[in-house]
Amino acid sequence: MSDSETSPTLTQARRLMLMAAVILGSTLYSTTLLIASTLLPQMQGTMGATSDEIAWAMTFNILATAVVTPMTGWLVSRFGRRNVMTWSILGFTIATWACGAADSLNTLVFWRILQGGIGAPVIPLSQAVLLDSFPRRQVGMVTSVFGMAVVIGPVIGPTLGGFLAEAYSWRWAFYMLVPVGLIAWVGLRATMPGDTAKGHIRLDWTGFLTLSAAISCVQLVLARGQRLDWFEADEIVIETVLAAVALFMFVAHTLTAERPFLDPKLLADSNYALGLVLVTIYGMLNFTPVVLLPSLLQQYAGYPDQIIGGILGARGVGATIGFFLAMFIGKLDPRIGMIFGFSLLVASGWWLMSLDLNVGMTTLALNSVLQGIGIGVFWVPLTISTFATLEARLLPEAMALFHLLRNIGSSFFISVCVAEIVRATGSNYSRLTEQITPYNKALNLPWVMGAWSTETTEGLARLAKEINRQAAMIGYTNAFAWYTATSAGAILLIMLAKKRTRKAAG
């Protein structure tokens, strides 16, 4: 956007205060995306729930976020950007406090639904507000700072929440976010300029309901597929069929409706269309190591929780460096920054593929730093390239779809990687145990067997445990191979893109 498109009533000081409030709110929301994952065991014990029941606290939160995110454009048109942003932050903060105060599983799930739904417009609106409030010459800097909040929040949140949960209880992991939310709300009310809603805007209920049904069914399949053994369960089959039918109905309706829920004309902008594909891949790669590494290090490498938190925290350090570098790289052709960022992710994935269960903390921390730099460098040119030629009035709807695909990509790829780990662990365990026979001469060598033994029950148990560790490591290596291949494929996709000359929107 050009300099003339920013609000003339905003001084530079007010813009900076607005940016601080927006980033505080978006960091708050992004922090809660993964924080509950570290609290599930404690919440399960408090609520007296099974592992399947407590998982709904995560699943329904993700569902609510996915359903409401596409509504952001309509909500802004109906109620105004300032009202939607400020009341989303306040409602989200209240729901977060209520999650900590919940005294039953049903109450917890209810407030987690409201937390995800009410807070869903925060991230897309935050980016739209910043892009529309700053002149184009400062977009690189603003996007870097905003992206840092979105990336670092989910890294810091689970780490800090885990410390509070261990020292006090899981409830304080939610309570700690409440003062931050109130400060963000006050800051937004004080600095965000008012805008005029367009009045009564008709919601395309057919498009909204079919898209919501499709997204909900897809998210349920991804969240519960591994637990229910995928298509061996009738629930997964039914949800898959419903998702396909709902998606077909949504596409057919969108192409024929006069005023569809999501305007397909957005895809006519080739920059934006390519950006949607790339942000889906970005979502696939962003949180995958954050989800996979803790289970690998805790269950199979024997790392304590505090050390794992430090390793994940190193990713935040790398992201900070990456976003700082992106301020300078952003002045070049956006394709250069995106290719460089994904190249770093390829390098980090290749590095992860070479690790074994004896890996040291320093190696893991350096790898996390490399991942963070790659994510940080990539985000800024992606955002600038995607929205460079869109009109300001289209930003809320465009941002909503942008972040929706980022979230779906993340859920999809994590589910694929977890499924591969489970499959590879089982199959490789079977293959490795086939070598444990009296005819294997290596088993008769003392320096090979060590503390393992095939002569005693205790020795066999230790041997079985080690075989399971190595089989699981093969599964994780396969998942990291998928991570590396996806990063490399994105580079090829970026190279096919044409250089576009930015133009002032509007």
ABEGO torsion letter per residue (X at the ends): XBAAABBAABBAAAAAAAAAAAAAAAAAAAAAAAAAAAAAAAAAAAAGBBAAAAAAAAAAAAAAAAAAAAAAAAAAAAAEAAAAAAAAAAAAAAAAAAAAABABAAAAAAAAAAAAAAAAAAAAAAAAAAAAABBAAAAAAAAAAAAAAAAAAAAAAAAAAAAAAAABBAAAAAAAAAAAAAAAAAAAAAABBBBBBAEBBBBBAAAAAAAAAAAAAAAAAAAAAAAAGEAABAAAAAAAAAAAAAAAAAAAAAAABABBABBAAAAABAAAAAAAAAAAAAAAAAAAAAAAAAAAAAAAAGBBAAAAAAAAAAAAAAAAAAAAAAAAAAABBAAAAAAAAAAAAAAAAAAAAABBAABBAAAAAAAAAAAAAAAAAAAAAAAAAAAAABBAAAAAAAAAAAAAAAAAAAAAAAAAAAAAAAAAAAAAAAAAAAABBAABAAAABAAAAEABBAABAAAAAAAAAAAAAAAAAAAAAAAAAAAAAAAAAAAAAAAABBBBBBBBBX
